Amino acid sequence: MPIRLRHREFEDEDNIFAAIREGDILLHHPYESFAASVQRFIEEASADPKVVAIKMTLYRTSQDSPIVRALIRAAERGKQVAVLVELKARFDEENNIEWAQRLERAGAHVAYGLVGLKTHAKTALVVRQEKDRLRTYCHVGTGNYNPKTARLYTDLGLLTCRDDIGADLIGLFHHLTGYAPEQAYRTLHVAPRDLRGEFVRLIRREIDHQRLSGTGRIIAKMNALDDTGIIRELYRASRAGVKIDLIIRGHCRLRPGIPGVSETIRVSSIIGRFLEHSRIFYFHNDGDADLLIGSADWMRRNLDDRVEVVTRVEDETAIARLKRTLSFCLEDNRLAWDLGPDGHYTQREPAPGDPIRALHDTLMHRARRRTAEDDRAWSLAG
């Protein structure tokens, strides 16, 4: 098993909320511990007397979920707990029904989603009374709230107390739990409301930059790509000369490298010891890059038939880390498979004399190194 890093931002604080107030925190599992970050976030919220409300979406969770147990304890302590449980999560229907019933018995408000839409978003909201105001703490992620899969799937999450994201999540949960009609969002992009339109806008903006200054650049990492509308936009961007890298673990209906259609598009898939599950979207924007993470792939079902949430990452440290992760993906010469215009994949191999660069080994090495550096720092401080 890999080292699961103790996130250094949490080590120096008495509680996780103080750490989040210092600035946005980007998490990368399984290289960083899910139990010591996301799970701790919910468990501390359930026990903290200053926390008045916890709201979450649950798509898949484990049979013995410590997160749901924490939600039950929070409800029993009189906190307002609202949980959107997706009963149509394939393979997890029985688990979700059982947990939903236990949550209801504990006094939590359990909702079962919107008619005709699966709720696939990965979001959590904690409302805490602090001095003379209520402060919101938020988690927006790419993966399920499941401590077991968090050891096997690579996923990202953002912990933040930004007021704009908090206000958007309040509106989203009001909508999902039936308290309010369709909402307007300032920072989040939510499917099926506006997420497709936002991706189309960002792709077309790169076309404009390419025509004006030759700087068009898109990198997108996800599980699958099958949406014909998005594919047409990417082909249009390629014909304009935009350089596009797509890191697609699973199936991909787009064909790269076709003359006059997709010459500037490269598609790769990374297959290794972990299942690549994170979604990262990079748009160069003539040097003022937009980086987004969230729950949606570029699939018709995600953009039209599900509730999905994607958010921009604004913290400079988090942005730099996402850029490095994408660079490691593109530089991989061992786990990566390149898709050809004929639909066949070819595994990359290092050139003679070149070092092996395998994404999962690279990130595990960096996690071990950061842990060793932290241990040395603690030793010197002591």
N, C-alpha and C positions, 0 to 999 in steps of 0.2 A: 504493500500500500504506500501511497505517496505521503510525504510530510504534509501535514495540514497546518499551515502557519498560524500562530497566534497573532492576530492583527495588532500591530504595534499601537495604533490609535486607541485601542481599548485597554492596553496594559497600564497606562498612566492615569486612568480615571477611576473614581469610585463607582460610577455607574455609566452605562452605555449612552445615556442621554447627554451627559457632559461631554463625552467624546464627539458625539454628532454635532453639538453646538459649536465645536471648534472648526467645523467645516465638513463638506460632503465627503463621504467615505465610499470608495469603490471596492467591492468585494469580488474575488474570483475563486470560485469553488471548482474542484476540490483542493486546490493549492492553498487555500485559506479555509480554516475550519468553519463549517456551517453552524455547528453547535455553539461555537464561541462568538458568533456574530448574529446571524438571523434568528436562530433559535433563542439565543440569549436576549435579543431585542424583545421578543414576545414574552419570554419568561419573566424578565425584569419588569415589563409593563404590567403583567398580571399581578405582581406582588407590590408594586410601587403605590403607596397611598395617594400620591399626587396624580396618578393616571386616572382619568374619569371615563375614557372610552377606548376601545380597540375594535378596529374593523379590518376584515381580511377577505380576500378571495381564495377559495380552496378548490383547486382542480384535481390534483392528485396528492395524496399524502399516504404515509405508511400506516400499517395496521395498528401499530402501537405508538401513534404519533405524539411526541412530547409537546408539539406546538398546540395540538387540539386539547391536550390535557391542560396546558397552561390557559387556554381560552376558557375552558370549563371552570377552572379555579377562579379566573377573573370574574366570570358571571356570578359565581357563588359568593364572591366578595362584594357584590353589588355594583360592579362596574358595568357600563353599557357595552355590551358585546354584540356586534353584528357581523355575521359571516355569510358570504355568498358561497354556497356549496353547489358545485356542478355535478348533478346526478348522472349526466351522460358522459362522464369521463371514462373512456373505454378501458376495460379491465379493472377499474376501481369503483364500479357502481356500488358493490356490496359494502366496501369500506366506507364510502361517502355517506350512504344511507344510515349506517350504524352511527357514525360520528355525528351526523345531523340530528339524529334522535337524542343522542346524549347531550348535545349542546342545547337543544330545546328544553330538555328536562332540567338543565342547570339554570335556565332563565335567559339564555342568549336568544337574540332575534336571528332566525335562520331564514334566508331567502334562497330560492332555487333558480334564479336567473330570469332572463327575459324570454318571452315567447318567441320561438323560432331561432334563437341565438344561443350557442354555447358561450359560456364565460370562461375564456382561456387566459385572461389577464393575470399577472402575478404582482399583486399589490397589497400592501398593509399600511394601516394608518393608526397612529397612537395619538390621543389627545391628552395633554398633561397640563394641570394647573400650576402655573409658575408665577409667583408674586401677584401682580395685578392683571395677568393675561392668561389666556389659554394658548399653548403652543402646540403645533402639530409636528410629529415626527413620522417620516415616511420611508417605506421601502418599495422600490420599483425594480423588478427583476426580470430575468429571462427564463428562470426555471421554477419548478414546483416547490412548494413548501414541504419537502420530503427529505428527511435526514439520510435515508438509505440511498436514494438516487444521487444525492449531493456528494457521495463518495465516488460515484462512477461517471456522472455527467459533468461536463464543463459548463458552468453558468456564471453569469455576472449579476450583480445587484448593486443598487445605489441606495445608501442610507443618507437621508438629508432632513433638515428642519427648515428648508426654504418655505417661506409663506406661500409663494405662488403655487408650488407643487401641492402643498397641504390643502389650499383652497380648492384646487382641481380635484384632488382625491375625495374631499368632502362631497363635492358635487357628484362625482362618479358613484360613490356609495349611496347617496340619496337616490340617484337614478336606479341603481341596481336593486336596492331594497324596497323600492316602491314609494318613497317619500316625495319624489319630485319627478316631473317630466324630463325630457331631453335637456341636457346642460350645455353651457358654453364653457370651453376650456381655454386657459391662457397659455399653458406650458405643455400639457400633455396632448398627445395625438391619439385618438380613440377610434378604433374600428367598431362598427362599420360607419361611424359618423363622418370622419374626415381623414383617416389615416391613408387611404389610397390617394386622395387628392394631394396630401402633403408629399408623399413619395414622388408622385408625378411632377409636382412643382419643383422639387429638389433636383430631379433628373434633368428637367428642362432648363433649370438655371445653369447646370453644368454645360449644356449645349450652348447657352448664351455666352458663358465665359470662354468656351473653346473658340467660338467665332470671333470674339473680341480680342482675346489675348492668348489663346492657345493653351490655357491652363486647365481645361476640363479634366476632372479626375473623380472616379467613383470606386470605392471598395466596399463590398457588402458581404457579410458573413452570416449564414443562416443554415437551416436544416434542409430546406427544399425550395425549389423555384418552379412553379407551374402556371402562374397567372399570365394569361396571354396579353392582357393589357399592359402590364409592366414589361413583359418581354418586348412588345412592340416599341415601347418607349426606350428601352435599352438599345435595340437595333437602330432606332433613330439617332440616339446619342453616338453610337459607334460610327454611323455614316458621317456624322459631323466631326469625327476625329477624337471624341472623348475617350481617354484611356480608362478601361474598366476591368477590375479584377473581382471575380465572384468566387467566394469560398463556400461551396455548397456541399454539405456532407452527404445528403441523400439525392433523391432524383431531381433532374434538371431538364426541363423541356427546351431551354435555350441551347442553340448550337453556336459555339464560338468559332472564330477563324474562317468564316465563310466570306470569300471576296465580295466586296460591295455591300455586304450586309452586317457582318460582325467581326471585321478584321482586327479591331482594337480591343476585343473582349477575350479575356482568358478565364477559364473555369477550372477550379481544382477542388478536390475532396480530400480531407485529412482523416485517415482511418488509423486508429492506434488503440492504446490501452484504455482510453477514456472515450466516451461518446460525446462528440462535439455538438453541443446543444445551444451555445450562446448565440445571440443575434446582435451584430454590430453593423452600423451603417455609417459610412464616411463619405462626405461630400466636400471636396476641396474648397469650393467657394472663393476661388482666386486668392487663396492664402489665408482666408478667415474661416477655417474649416468648421463644419457642423458634424458632430458625432452624436449618434443616437443609439440607445439600447432599448430592448423591450421584448415582448412575448410573441411578436408576429413574424412569420416568414412571408416571403412574397408568393403566397398561394391564394387562390381565389377564396377558399374557405376562411382563411385568416383575415382577409381584407373585407369580405362581404357577409360572412355567415357567423362570425364570432365577435365577442367583445374582447378586444386586444388593447393593450396600452404600450405606447412607446414614448420615451422622454429624451430630450436633449441632455447631454452631460455638459456642465458649464465649469466645473472645477478644473483648474489648469493641471493639477497633478493627476487627476483622473483621466483627463484628455490625453496627456502624455503617455499614460499607461496603456490606454486603449490603442493608441497609435503604435506603441511597441508591440503589443499583442498581434495586431494586424501584420506588422512587419515580420514577426516571427513566423506567422502562418505563410506568408508569401515566400520566405526564405527557406522553408522546410524542403529538404532534399531526400527524405527517407520515408515519411508517412504520407506524403502528398501524392495524389494521382491527378494527372492532367487530362481533361476531356478534349477530345479532338472533334473536328467538324463532322466526322463520320459516326459520332456517338460512342466511340470506344475510349476507354481510359487507359493511360499508360503511367506506371509508377515512376516517380522521379528517383534518380540515383545520383549520388555525389560524383562529380568528375574526379578522375584520378588525381590524388594528392589533396583533394578538398576534404575538410572535416565534415563529419556527419552532423546535420542540423535537423534534429527531430523535435517537433513542437513540444510534445509532452515532456520529453527529457529536458528540454531547454527551460520550461516553466518550473519543473520540479527542482532543477538545479538552482534557479533563481530563488525559489522558496526556501530551500535549504540554506542558501547563502544569507538570505535576509534573516533567517532564524539564528544562524551562527553569529551574525553581526549584532542582533539584539541580545543574545546571551553574553557576548563580550562586553556590550555596553552596560548590562546589568552588573556584570562582575566588576567593571571599573567603578561604577557608581557605588557599589557596596564597599 
